[in-house]
Amino acid sequence: MDLTLPSGTPAYVARSDGETASLVVIPDIWGLRPLFTAMCDDLAARTGWSVGSFEPFPGRDLPGEGEPDAAAARFAVMSEMSDARLLGDAVALADAIGVDRAGLIGFCMGGMYALKAASTGRFGRVGAFYGMIRVPEPWQGAGQGAPLDALAARGGTEVMAVVGTVDPYTPPADLEALRDAGVDVVAYEGADHGFVHDPSRPAHRVDDAADAWDRMLGFLAS
């Protein structure tokens, strides 16, 4: 079902009868779209949890995937983003679903915010799919905190990161910093950025994606 968070941000929730857990999904830079509503439906059916996602760019008229200069337009607003607003929406969505036990995952840009969400105290387990471990320099702004700082302040929240070994957004030195922070890093040899969540991408790897989902859902359920 569609809903609106207290901030005015649009969101979507796939409910499961008798749910004992919930999962919040932070989309990639292309935002909340059919790929992610279908993901929520599929994950709810697979797990028996209630699963929701929300729009990371509410109120902004940004071009969609495949439109001219779309990536540049979306990258250009990243320095204006606010952790307080986006992570506040993630917590508000978990509260709206209304299940005490809540996990969170994110993809690409959303994976970066997933690492930051570990410090909110609302999510017992957090999973980042190829999330940036350091905020890219062009994205840095007053509202953008450092993922590694958030991880250092996460308390008892457990974190898993799924990455590819040839992803330029997660270089080896950053992966070592992630491991040093106590994150369970699962690296797929030869995989590039975005290899799990979108089958239409050239980087998609069917077998690795299936394995990564199994590992992540097992982690979230444990």
N, CA, C and O of each residue as an XYZ file, in Angstrom:
888
protein
N       0.834     -1.189      0.000
C       0.000      0.000      0.000
C       0.873      1.243      0.000
O       1.996      1.229      0.504
N       0.348      2.313     -0.567
C       1.039      3.595     -0.559
C       0.693      4.348      0.715
O      -0.424      4.236      1.219
N       1.642      5.113      1.239
C       1.380      5.962      2.381
C       2.282      7.180      2.336
O       3.230      7.230      1.553
N       1.990      8.156      3.173
C       2.786      9.368      3.271
C       3.330      9.476      4.685
O       2.577      9.397      5.655
N       4.636      9.656      4.799
C       5.275      9.773      6.107
C       4.986     11.146      6.708
O       4.574     12.052      5.983
N       5.189     11.324      8.011
C       4.913     12.622      8.637
C       5.646     13.795      7.979
O       5.167     14.928      8.030
N       6.792     13.535      7.368
C       7.548     14.588      6.684
C       6.932     14.982      5.342
O       7.343     15.972      4.736
N       5.948     14.208      4.876
C       5.378     14.408      3.548
C       5.990     13.507      2.487
O       5.570     13.543      1.331
N       6.975     12.701      2.863
C       7.652     11.823      1.918
C       6.762     10.643      1.535
O       6.204      9.988      2.415
N       6.617     10.357      0.229
C       5.844      9.180     -0.177
C       6.594      7.894      0.107
O       7.819      7.834      0.001
N       5.835      6.859      0.471
C       6.409      5.566      0.813
C       5.473      4.461      0.352
O       4.328      4.702     -0.032
N       5.993      3.247      0.403
C       5.230      2.069     -0.001
C       5.512      0.957      0.987
O       6.652      0.789      1.419
N       4.487      0.188      1.355
C       4.653     -0.929      2.277
C       3.926     -2.152      1.734
O       2.767     -2.065      1.330
N       4.608     -3.284      1.727
C       4.003     -4.580      1.444
C       3.820     -5.290      2.779
O       4.801     -5.654      3.427
N       2.579     -5.487      3.191
C       2.263     -6.084      4.484
C       2.224     -7.598      4.400
O       1.841     -8.168      3.378
N       2.624     -8.241      5.488
C       2.496     -9.686      5.631
C       1.642     -9.982      6.855
O       1.825     -9.370      7.907
N       0.711    -10.920      6.719
C      -0.108    -11.321      7.855
C       0.758    -12.000      8.906
O       1.622    -12.815      8.584
N       0.514    -11.654     10.170
C       1.259    -12.278     11.246
C       2.721    -11.901     11.277
O       3.543    -12.669     11.776
N       3.069    -10.729     10.753
C       4.458    -10.303     10.684
C       5.103    -10.302     12.071
O       4.477     -9.920     13.060
N       6.347    -10.730     12.126
C       7.111    -10.671     13.374
C       8.318     -9.755     13.245
O       9.039     -9.519     14.215
N       8.532     -9.241     12.039
C       9.660     -8.347     11.784
C       9.304     -7.439     10.617
O       8.374     -7.715      9.859
N      10.049     -6.364     10.487
C       9.869     -5.460      9.354
C      11.228     -5.146      8.751
O      12.272     -5.322      9.380
N      11.180     -4.678      7.520
C      12.405     -4.331      6.797
C      12.161     -3.051      6.022
O      11.174     -2.935      5.295
N      13.058     -2.090      6.177
C      13.032     -0.840      5.413
C      14.098     -0.921      4.332
O      15.228     -1.333      4.592
N      13.732     -0.524      3.120
C      14.636     -0.564      1.970
C      14.886      0.860      1.484
O      13.943      1.570      1.136
N      16.154      1.283      1.457
C      16.504      2.595      0.912
C      16.932      2.405     -0.543
O      17.886      1.674     -0.810
N      16.239      3.053     -1.492
C      16.553      2.849     -2.908
C      17.909      3.425     -3.308
O      18.576      4.116     -2.537
N      18.282      3.113     -4.538
C      19.469      3.714     -5.140
C      19.154      5.141     -5.586
O      18.094      5.675     -5.259
N      20.052      5.744     -6.318
C      19.917      7.161     -6.656
C      18.739      7.443     -7.581
O      18.356      8.599     -7.761
N      18.151      6.381     -8.177
C      16.998      6.590     -9.056
C      15.682      6.599     -8.290
O      14.625      6.785     -8.892
N      15.724      6.407     -7.005
C      14.556      6.635     -6.172
C      13.549      5.498     -6.140
O      13.776      4.417     -6.683
N      12.425      5.777     -5.483
C      11.340      4.816     -5.332
C      10.612      4.688     -6.667
O      10.078      5.665     -7.192
N      10.598      3.484     -7.201
C      10.015      3.221     -8.518
C       9.571      1.760     -8.557
O       9.781      1.035     -7.585
N       8.961      1.309     -9.659
C       8.443     -0.069     -9.671
C       9.457     -1.142     -9.291
O       9.078     -2.155     -8.703
N      10.739     -0.949     -9.612
C      11.748     -1.925     -9.207
C      11.711     -2.153     -7.707
O      11.851     -3.287     -7.248
N      11.524     -1.084     -6.937
C      11.580     -1.197     -5.483
C      10.237     -1.573     -4.875
O      10.211     -2.258     -3.853
N       9.137     -1.159     -5.452
C       7.860     -1.641     -4.925
C       7.732     -3.145     -5.167
O       7.232     -3.873     -4.310
N       8.185     -3.610     -6.339
C       8.175     -5.052     -6.607
C       9.116     -5.787     -5.664
O       8.804     -6.891     -5.218
N      10.267     -5.188     -5.355
C      11.195     -5.790     -4.402
C      10.526     -5.946     -3.040
O      10.653     -6.991     -2.402
N       9.810     -4.906     -2.590
C       9.107     -4.999     -1.311
C       8.098     -6.144     -1.332
O       8.026     -6.928     -0.386
N       7.314     -6.240     -2.415
C       6.337     -7.327     -2.535
C       7.021     -8.689     -2.476
O       6.586     -9.584     -1.753
N       8.099     -8.832     -3.248
C       8.802    -10.118     -3.312
C       9.408    -10.497     -1.965
O       9.306    -11.645     -1.534
N      10.043     -9.523     -1.300
C      10.675     -9.817     -0.017
C       9.635    -10.139      1.055
O       9.859    -11.011      1.894
N       8.499     -9.439      1.030
C       7.443     -9.740      1.999
C       6.930    -11.162      1.803
O       6.715    -11.885      2.776
N       6.732    -11.569      0.541
C       6.260    -12.925      0.262
C       7.304    -13.969      0.648
O       6.963    -15.056      1.114
N       8.558    -13.637      0.453
C       9.642    -14.597      0.719
C       9.910    -14.779      2.199
O      10.245    -15.877      2.643
N       9.763    -13.702      2.970
C      10.187    -13.727      4.372
C       9.051    -13.776      5.386
O       9.244    -14.232      6.513
N       7.864    -13.307      4.991
C       6.796    -13.145      5.963
C       6.896    -11.879      6.775
O       6.113    -11.678      7.703
N       7.851    -11.010      6.445
C       7.982     -9.707      7.094
C       7.128     -8.684      6.348
O       6.694     -8.929      5.223
N       6.894     -7.549      6.976
C       6.361     -6.399      6.255
C       7.549     -5.546      5.796
O       8.451     -5.239      6.575
N       7.527     -5.171      4.514
C       8.692     -4.545      3.892
C       8.268     -3.238      3.240
O       7.293     -3.210      2.490
N       8.984     -2.159      3.516
C       8.638     -0.858      2.967
C       9.832     -0.118      2.407
O      10.980     -0.387      2.761
N       9.536      0.828      1.518
C      10.565      1.693      0.943
C       9.990      3.096      0.826
O       8.784      3.293      0.971
N      10.853      4.066      0.565
C      10.400      5.455      0.506
C      11.225      6.226     -0.518
O      12.285      5.773     -0.951
N      10.723      7.390     -0.894
C      11.382      8.227     -1.890
C      12.510      9.035     -1.236
O      12.247      9.829     -0.332
N      13.759      8.846     -1.677
C      14.859      9.598     -1.052
C      14.963     11.055     -1.501
O      15.682     11.840     -0.883
N      14.252     11.425     -2.569
C      14.310     12.801     -3.080
C      12.920     13.430     -3.116
O      12.492     13.892     -4.174
N      12.209     13.460     -2.004
C      10.839     13.979     -2.040
C      10.802     15.468     -2.391
O      11.636     16.254     -1.941
N       9.816     15.828     -3.204
C       9.629     17.231     -3.552
C      10.560     17.754     -4.622
O      10.493     18.933     -4.970
N      11.434     16.904     -5.157
C      12.364     17.340     -6.199
C      11.918     16.785     -7.551
O      11.579     15.608     -7.672
N      11.923     17.635     -8.543
C      11.557     17.232     -9.900
C      12.831     16.857    -10.645
O      13.426     17.677    -11.343
N      13.236     15.606    -10.483
C      14.495     15.134    -11.061
C      14.209     14.204    -12.235
O      13.218     13.475    -12.214
N      15.062     14.218    -13.257
C      14.856     13.311    -14.392
C      15.018     11.859    -13.971
O      15.776     11.534    -13.056
N      14.279     10.989    -14.671
C      14.330      9.573    -14.364
C      15.420      8.862    -15.131
O      16.036      9.423    -16.037
N      15.646      7.624    -14.755
C      16.666      6.808    -15.393
C      16.407      6.713    -16.890
O      15.285      6.443    -17.319
N      17.456      6.938    -17.684
C      17.340      6.885    -19.130
C      17.076      8.225    -19.790
O      17.220      8.348    -21.007
N      16.692      9.236    -19.014
C      16.478     10.572    -19.570
C      17.825     11.272    -19.735
O      18.790     10.926    -19.054
N      17.896     12.269    -20.651
C      19.176     12.954    -20.894
C      19.734     13.609    -19.628
O      19.013     14.289    -18.896
N      21.000     13.397    -19.390
C      21.733     14.017    -18.272
C      21.117     13.697    -16.908
O      21.294     14.451    -15.951
N      20.396     12.579    -16.826
C      19.696     12.258    -15.587
C      20.664     12.000    -14.432
O      20.456     12.507    -13.329
N      21.716     11.219    -14.674
C      22.652     10.910    -13.598
C      23.329     12.178    -13.090
O      23.469     12.365    -11.882
N      23.747     13.044    -14.001
C      24.408     14.284    -13.596
C      23.476     15.148    -12.754
O      23.907     15.762    -11.778
N      22.206     15.197    -13.129
C      21.244     16.009    -12.384
C      21.043     15.480    -10.974
O      20.924     16.252    -10.023
N      21.007     14.169    -10.845
C      20.809     13.588     -9.522
C      22.076     13.686     -8.676
O      22.003     13.974     -7.481
N      23.225     13.452     -9.285
C      24.471     13.616     -8.541
C      24.622     15.054     -8.042
O      25.175     15.290     -6.967
N      24.129     16.008     -8.827
C      24.320     17.418     -8.482
C      23.590     17.829     -7.209
O      23.987     18.795     -6.556
N      22.530     17.111     -6.846
C      21.790     17.501     -5.641
C      22.279     16.773     -4.390
O      21.792     17.035     -3.291
N      23.237     15.864     -4.551
C      23.645     15.075     -3.402
C      24.280     15.914     -2.297
O      24.123     15.597     -1.118
N      24.986     16.966     -2.657
C      25.610     17.805     -1.624
C      24.576     18.574     -0.808
O      24.900     19.117      0.248
N      23.340     18.624     -1.288
C      22.267     19.306     -0.569
C      21.476     18.359      0.329
O      20.589     18.791      1.065
N      21.796     17.076      0.267
C      21.020     16.095      1.021
C      21.290     16.204      2.518
O      22.363     16.626      2.948
N      20.283     15.811      3.296
C      20.375     15.887      4.753
C      20.211     14.495      5.349
O      19.187     13.844      5.141
N      21.216     14.042      6.088
C      21.094     12.777      6.799
C      19.895     12.807      7.749
O      19.166     11.822      7.868
N      19.698     13.925      8.415
C      18.609     14.018      9.388
C      17.267     13.751      8.719
O      16.421     13.052      9.276
N      17.071     14.302      7.533
C      15.799     14.108      6.851
C      15.660     12.685      6.327
O      14.644     12.031      6.560
N      16.689     12.202      5.615
C      16.560     10.884      5.000
C      16.520      9.774      6.054
O      15.676      8.881      5.977
N      17.408      9.820      7.021
C      17.396      8.795      8.059
C      16.159      8.935      8.951
O      15.648      7.945      9.474
N      15.688     10.164      9.117
C      14.436     10.367      9.844
C      13.275      9.693      9.150
O      12.400      9.126      9.805
N      13.258      9.748      7.807
C      12.208      9.057      7.059
C      12.326      7.544      7.198
O      11.316      6.845      7.280
N      13.566      7.033      7.224
C      13.754      5.593      7.399
C      13.189      5.130      8.746
O      12.501      4.112      8.819
N      13.479      5.873      9.793
C      12.957      5.534     11.119
C      11.442      5.691     11.145
O      10.742      4.849     11.706
N      10.926      6.772     10.537
C       9.480      7.001     10.520
C       8.748      5.891      9.785
O       7.643      5.514     10.176
N       9.353      5.358      8.719
C       8.722      4.263      7.997
C       8.691      3.008      8.859
O       7.675      2.314      8.899
N       9.782      2.706      9.547
C       9.782      1.560     10.460
C       8.706      1.721     11.521
O       8.011      0.760     11.852
N       8.564      2.932     12.057
C       7.544      3.180     13.078
C       6.143      3.055     12.485
O       5.233      2.564     13.152
N       5.960      3.495     11.239
C       4.642      3.401     10.596
C       4.254      1.950     10.345
O       3.082      1.591     10.454
N       5.226      1.123     10.011
C       4.936     -0.304      9.840
C       4.498     -0.903     11.172
O       3.618     -1.763     11.216
N       5.113     -0.444     12.247
C       4.612     -0.755     13.575
C       5.054     -2.073     14.170
O       4.361     -2.626     15.024
N       6.198     -2.591     13.737
C       6.749     -3.819     14.303
C       8.034     -3.455     15.031
O       8.899     -2.781     14.471
N       8.163     -3.898     16.279
C       9.331     -3.508     17.069
C      10.631     -3.950     16.412
O      11.584     -3.175     16.329
N      10.672     -5.206     15.943
C      11.900     -5.716     15.334
C      11.986     -5.210     13.892
O      11.163     -5.561     13.047
N      12.988     -4.389     13.632
C      13.125     -3.785     12.305
C      14.554     -3.912     11.813
O      15.504     -3.700     12.566
N      14.698     -4.257     10.544
C      15.986     -4.236      9.866
C      15.950     -3.235      8.730
O      14.896     -2.682      8.414
N      17.087     -3.003      8.123
C      17.168     -2.028      7.037
C      18.238     -2.460      6.048
O      19.297     -2.952      6.436
N      17.948     -2.273      4.765
C      18.942     -2.481      3.717
C      18.903     -1.295      2.761
O      17.917     -0.559      2.708
N      19.991     -1.116      2.003
C      20.037     -0.064      1.000
C      20.978     -0.450     -0.121
O      21.844     -1.311      0.038
N      20.795      0.202     -1.256
C      21.530     -0.139     -2.471
C      22.230      1.091     -3.048
O      21.630      2.159     -3.172
N      23.496      0.926     -3.395
C      24.283      2.012     -4.010
C      24.248      3.232     -3.089
O      24.701      3.144     -1.948
N      23.723      4.365     -3.553
C      23.562      5.517     -2.670
C      22.814      5.118     -1.404
O      23.184      5.516     -0.300
N      21.749      4.321     -1.580
C      20.991      3.849     -0.421
C      21.805      2.967      0.493
O      21.540      2.909      1.694
N      22.805      2.269     -0.060
C      23.708      1.483      0.775
C      24.572      2.375      1.641
O      24.865      2.033      2.786
N      24.985      3.520      1.105
C      25.736      4.482      1.905
C      24.884      4.959      3.082
O      25.365      5.049      4.211
N      23.611      5.263      2.806
C      22.730      5.703      3.884
C      22.395      4.560      4.840
O      22.125      4.796      6.017
N      22.411      3.328      4.342
C      22.211      2.198      5.243
C      23.317      2.145      6.287
O      23.046      1.922      7.467
N      24.564      2.350      5.862
C      25.665      2.374      6.828
C      25.431      3.464      7.874
O      25.688      3.259      9.061
N      24.944      4.616      7.430
C      24.677      5.698      8.377
C      23.506      5.361      9.299
O      23.496      5.758     10.464
N      22.511      4.621      8.773
C      21.322      4.288      9.565
C      21.641      3.384     10.737
O      20.839      3.259     11.663
N      22.817      2.743     10.708
C      23.198      1.879     11.826
C      23.279      2.649     13.137
O      23.165      2.057     14.211
N      23.477      3.969     13.059
C      23.644      4.759     14.278
C      22.324      5.301     14.822
O      22.323      5.969     15.856
N      21.187      5.030     14.147
C      19.913      5.596     14.600
C      19.369      4.904     15.840
O      18.580      5.491     16.581
N      19.785      3.656     16.076
C      19.266      2.908     17.206
C      17.944      2.220     16.949
O      17.438      1.525     17.830
N      17.361      2.392     15.758
C      16.046      1.795     15.465
C      16.159      0.413     14.834
O      15.226     -0.385     14.919
N      17.288      0.125     14.207
C      17.413     -1.095     13.413
C      18.422     -2.044     14.053
O      19.574     -1.687     14.298
N      17.951     -3.273     14.317
C      18.841     -4.242     14.949
C      19.915     -4.749     14.017
O      21.041     -5.015     14.439
N      19.567     -4.884     12.740
C      20.522     -5.344     11.732
C      20.377     -4.505     10.478
O      19.269     -4.162     10.064
N      21.510     -4.183      9.883
C      21.557     -3.311      8.708
C      22.410     -3.973      7.641
O      23.472     -4.522      7.933
N      21.937     -3.919      6.401
C      22.689     -4.464      5.283
C      22.895     -3.429      4.200
O      21.942     -2.781      3.769
N      24.136     -3.265      3.752
C      24.468     -2.308      2.694
C      24.942     -3.064      1.457
O      25.937     -3.788      1.505
N      24.238     -2.894      0.372
C      24.674     -3.448     -0.904
C      25.474     -2.376     -1.640
O      24.923     -1.366     -2.077
N      26.780     -2.608     -1.771
C      27.722     -1.726     -2.461
C      27.495     -0.244     -2.162
O      27.481      0.594     -3.063
N      27.317      0.056     -0.870
C      27.185      1.444     -0.442
C      28.540      2.115     -0.300
O      29.512      1.487      0.120
N      28.599      3.379     -0.647
C      29.841      4.132     -0.531
C      30.258      4.217      0.946
O      29.456      4.580      1.806
N      31.494      3.886      1.217
C      31.999      3.838      2.584
C      32.476      5.219      3.030
O      32.478      5.538      4.219
N      32.871      6.015      2.069
C      33.162      7.429      2.297
C      32.303      8.221      1.321
O      32.139      7.817      0.170
N      31.757      9.340      1.770
C      30.927     10.162      0.899
C      31.787     10.689     -0.248
O      32.797     11.348      0.002
N      31.410     10.414     -1.511
C      32.198     10.942     -2.630
C      32.353     12.460     -2.522
O      31.420     13.159     -2.126
N      33.524     12.957     -2.874
C      33.814     14.377     -2.669
C      32.761     15.301     -3.275
O      32.365     16.259     -2.611
N      32.278     15.065     -4.515
C      31.261     15.977     -5.069
C      29.937     15.936     -4.312
O      29.127     16.854     -4.444
N      29.704     14.892     -3.525
C      28.457     14.771     -2.776
C      28.546     15.391     -1.391
O      27.523     15.522     -0.718
N      29.712     15.769     -0.952
C      29.879     16.241      0.410
C      29.207     17.589      0.612
O      29.282     18.473     -0.241
N      28.546     17.729      1.763
C      27.863     18.962      2.110
C      27.597     18.999      3.603
O      27.915     18.053      4.323
N      27.022     20.078      4.056
C      26.821     20.270      5.494
C      25.939     19.197      6.108
O      26.099     18.856      7.280
N      25.010     18.662      5.328
C      24.087     17.667      5.862
C      24.540     16.238      5.716
O      23.843     15.324      6.157
N      25.701     16.017      5.103
C      26.195     14.666      4.834
C      27.237     14.266      5.876
O      28.352     14.787      5.891
N      26.852     13.327      6.750
C      27.809     12.801      7.700
C      28.620     11.665      7.099
O      28.296     11.168      6.020
N      29.668     11.255      7.792
C      30.559     10.204      7.314
C      30.031      8.830      7.736
O      29.756      8.625      8.918
N      29.883      7.883      6.800
C      29.428      6.553      7.173
C      30.281      5.893      8.252
O      29.737      5.249      9.149
N      31.591      6.035      8.189
C      32.451      5.403      9.189
C      32.229      5.992     10.579
O      32.335      5.280     11.577
N      31.920      7.289     10.651
C      31.592      7.892     11.946
C      30.298      7.308     12.502
O      30.188      7.042     13.699
N      29.325      7.113     11.622
C      28.055      6.519     12.062
C      28.259      5.097     12.552
O      27.665      4.690     13.550
N      29.092      4.344     11.858
C      29.364      2.970     12.283
C      30.036      2.932     13.645
O      29.770      2.036     14.445
N      30.897      3.889     13.911
C      31.575      3.941     15.208
C      30.603      4.237     16.346
O      30.887      3.938     17.506
N      29.451      4.829     16.008
C      28.467      5.209     17.029
C      27.240      4.296     17.015
O      26.187      4.672     17.530
N      27.365      3.098     16.430
C      26.170      2.286     16.203
C      25.755      1.428     17.394
O      24.697      0.802     17.338
N      26.514      1.373     18.432
C      26.134      0.539     19.563
C      26.109     -0.927     19.181
O      27.082     -1.451     18.639
N      24.976     -1.604     19.469
C      24.883     -3.029     19.233
C      24.345     -3.431     17.879
O      24.138     -4.622     17.643
N      24.111     -2.501     16.987
C      23.583     -2.830     15.671
C      24.617     -3.610     14.864
O      25.767     -3.188     14.740
N      24.196     -4.755     14.315
C      25.064     -5.569     13.472
C      24.933     -5.115     12.021
O      23.842     -4.764     11.572
N      26.049     -5.122     11.288
C      26.060     -4.585      9.924
C      26.757     -5.575      8.994
O      27.813     -6.117      9.319
N      26.151     -5.796      7.837
C      26.759     -6.590      6.764
C      26.846     -5.725      5.512
O      25.922     -4.973      5.203
N      27.954     -5.835      4.797
C      28.133     -5.119      3.534
C      28.412     -6.118      2.422
O      29.324     -6.938      2.531
N      27.625     -6.049      1.348
C      27.833     -6.862      0.150
C      28.497     -5.978     -0.896
O      27.975     -4.917     -1.239
N      29.645     -6.414     -1.403
C      30.406     -5.581     -2.339
C      30.977     -6.445     -3.459
O      31.051     -7.669     -3.353
N      31.379     -5.771     -4.537
C      32.109     -6.412     -5.614
C      33.555     -5.959     -5.596
O      33.846     -4.827     -5.210
N      34.465     -6.829     -6.009
C      35.886     -6.502     -5.891
C      36.373     -5.521     -6.951
O      37.474     -4.986     -6.823
N      35.574     -5.266     -8.006
C      36.002     -4.301     -9.021
C      35.090     -3.078     -9.038
O      35.033     -2.353    -10.032
N      34.387     -2.853     -7.946
C      33.509     -1.687     -7.827
C      34.345     -0.460     -7.477
O      34.982     -0.441     -6.424
N      34.361      0.573     -8.334
C      35.175      1.750     -8.025
C      34.665      2.534     -6.822
O      35.410      3.325     -6.244
N      33.400      2.327     -6.435
C      32.852      3.050     -5.288
C      33.232      2.408     -3.952
O      33.026      3.009     -2.898
N      33.781      1.199     -3.988
C      34.204      0.532     -2.743
C      35.631      0.011     -2.907
O      35.840     -1.200     -2.971
N      36.618      0.912     -2.975
C      38.005      0.483     -3.191
C      38.552     -0.302     -2.006
O      38.009     -0.225     -0.904
N      39.625     -1.056     -2.228
C      40.156     -1.934     -1.175
C      40.458     -1.228      0.142
O      40.189     -1.781      1.208
N      41.004     -0.030      0.090
C      41.326      0.659      1.338
C      40.066      0.962      2.145
O      40.079      0.894      3.374
N      38.979      1.296      1.451
C      37.720      1.567      2.143
C      37.137      0.283      2.722
O      36.548      0.300      3.803
N      37.297     -0.821      2.013
C      36.811     -2.091      2.534
C      37.559     -2.486      3.804
O      36.967     -3.029      4.736
N      38.855     -2.215      3.836
C      39.614     -2.497      5.053
C      39.108     -1.647      6.207
O      39.013     -2.129      7.336
N      38.783     -0.384      5.935
C      38.233      0.481      6.982
C      36.899     -0.058      7.480
O      36.589      0.025      8.668
N      36.115     -0.608      6.563
C      34.828     -1.195      6.938
C      35.039     -2.413      7.836
O      34.361     -2.573      8.851
N      35.974     -3.256      7.456
C      36.267     -4.431      8.292
C      36.795     -4.001      9.660
O      36.433     -4.583     10.682
N      37.651     -2.982      9.674
C      38.191     -2.490     10.944
C      37.080     -1.957     11.854
O      37.210     -1.954     13.078
N      35.988     -1.508     11.232
C      34.849     -0.999     11.996
C      33.943     -2.118     12.496
O      32.921     -1.853     13.129
N      34.311     -3.371     12.215
C      33.529     -4.492     12.699
C      32.380     -4.908     11.810
O      31.477     -5.619     12.252
N      32.402     -4.469     10.551
C      31.353     -4.833      9.602
C      31.702     -6.167      8.945
O      32.858     -6.420      8.605
N      30.691     -7.015      8.774
C      30.850     -8.277      8.057
C      30.821     -7.983      6.562
O      29.755     -7.727      6.002
N      31.975     -8.018      5.915
C      32.086     -7.683      4.494
C      32.071     -8.967      3.676
O      32.899     -9.856      3.878
N      31.109     -9.055      2.738
C      31.011    -10.195      1.828
C      31.362     -9.695      0.438
O      30.588     -8.959     -0.175
N      32.529    -10.093     -0.063
C      33.038     -9.580     -1.342
C      32.915    -10.649     -2.423
O      33.254    -11.813     -2.208
N      32.421    -10.231     -3.597
C      32.246    -11.119     -4.742
C      33.305    -10.797     -5.798
O      33.336     -9.700     -6.354
N      34.153    -11.760     -6.055
C      35.279    -11.573     -6.957
C      34.788    -11.235     -8.364
O      33.961    -11.940     -8.941
N      35.327    -10.125     -8.902
C      35.015     -9.717    -10.267
C      33.703     -8.988    -10.436
O      33.376     -8.576    -11.550
N      32.927     -8.810     -9.357
C      31.641     -8.124     -9.457
C      31.836     -6.612     -9.419
O      32.694     -6.095     -8.704
N      31.013     -5.915    -10.212
C      31.071     -4.458    -10.296
C      29.897     -3.863     -9.517
O      29.101     -4.589     -8.922
N      29.805     -2.553     -9.529
C      28.765     -1.835     -8.798
C      27.374     -2.227     -9.302
O      27.143     -2.284    -10.510
N      26.456     -2.495     -8.381
C      25.069     -2.748     -8.753
C      24.793     -4.131     -9.285
O      23.889     -4.299    -10.104
N      25.543     -5.134     -8.846
C      25.421     -6.458     -9.460
C      24.274     -7.299     -8.906
O      24.015     -8.392     -9.410
N      23.576     -6.800     -7.867
C      22.551     -7.633     -7.223
C      21.127     -7.228     -7.575
O      20.347     -8.079     -8.003
N      20.762     -5.968     -7.412
C      19.349     -5.622     -7.257
C      18.574     -5.326     -8.524
O      17.343     -5.304     -8.491
N      19.250     -5.099     -9.641
C      18.538     -4.702    -10.862
C      18.967     -5.604    -12.017
O      20.041     -5.403    -12.584
N      18.144     -6.599    -12.376
C      18.529     -7.534    -13.444
C      18.734     -6.885    -14.804
O      19.337     -7.498    -15.686
N      18.247     -5.656    -15.001
C      18.420     -4.997    -16.295
C      19.804     -4.391    -16.468
O      20.163     -3.987    -17.574
N      20.585     -4.321    -15.401
C      21.902     -3.693    -15.497
C      22.922     -4.650    -16.110
O      22.898     -5.848    -15.829
N      23.821     -4.123    -16.951
C      24.879     -4.985    -17.499
C      25.735     -5.638    -16.416
O      26.278     -6.724    -16.621
N      25.855     -4.977    -15.265
C      26.683     -5.508    -14.171
C      26.021     -6.664    -13.428
O      26.673     -7.327    -12.622
N      24.738     -6.918    -13.682
C      24.018     -7.942    -12.920
C      24.650     -9.316    -13.107
O      25.018     -9.696    -14.218
N      24.771    -10.062    -11.998
C      25.346    -11.416    -12.017
C      24.346    -12.340    -11.324
O      24.183    -12.283    -10.105
N      23.693    -13.173    -12.088
C      22.562    -13.950    -11.594
C      22.944    -14.805    -10.383
O      22.279    -14.746     -9.348
N      23.998    -15.589    -10.508
C      24.370    -16.506     -9.424
C      24.845    -15.754     -8.187
O      24.468    -16.090     -7.064
N      25.675    -14.732     -8.399
C      26.157    -13.955     -7.259
C      25.014    -13.209     -6.587
O      24.982    -13.092     -5.362
N      24.071    -12.701     -7.386
C      22.922    -11.987     -6.814
C      22.093    -12.918     -5.938
O      21.694    -12.546     -4.834
N      21.837    -14.119     -6.425
C      21.056    -15.079     -5.641
C      21.770    -15.429     -4.340
O      21.142    -15.512     -3.284
N      23.077    -15.631     -4.416
C      23.843    -15.953     -3.220
C      23.847    -14.781     -2.246
O      23.716    -14.973     -1.037
N      23.997    -13.564     -2.776
C      24.021    -12.381     -1.908
C      22.687    -12.198     -1.193
O      22.665    -11.870     -0.007
N      21.569    -12.408     -1.901
C      20.262    -12.313     -1.254
C      20.131    -13.357     -0.150
O      19.658    -13.043      0.942
N      20.539    -14.582     -0.420
C      20.445    -15.630      0.602
C      21.257    -15.257      1.839
O      20.795    -15.412      2.969
N      22.460    -14.768      1.612
C      23.312    -14.389      2.737
C      22.705    -13.228      3.528
O      22.683    -13.247      4.758
N      22.215    -12.225      2.809
C      21.685    -11.042      3.481
C      20.411    -11.381      4.258
O      20.264    -10.954      5.403
N      19.502    -12.127      3.669
C      18.260    -12.459      4.368
C      18.531    -13.364      5.564
O      17.865    -13.252      6.593
N      19.511    -14.263      5.430
C      19.887    -15.074      6.581
C      20.452    -14.222      7.702
O      20.148    -14.450      8.872
N      21.266    -13.250      7.353
C      21.833    -12.323      8.333
C      20.727    -11.528      9.025
O      20.722    -11.405     10.250
N      19.793    -10.990      8.241
C      18.727    -10.171      8.824
C      17.805    -10.982      9.723
O      17.262    -10.458     10.696
N      17.628    -12.261      9.398
C      16.718    -13.102     10.175
C      17.355    -13.659     11.439
O      16.652    -14.129     12.334
N      18.676    -13.608     11.520
C      19.353    -14.262     12.647
C      19.318    -13.430     13.921
O      19.847    -13.853     14.949
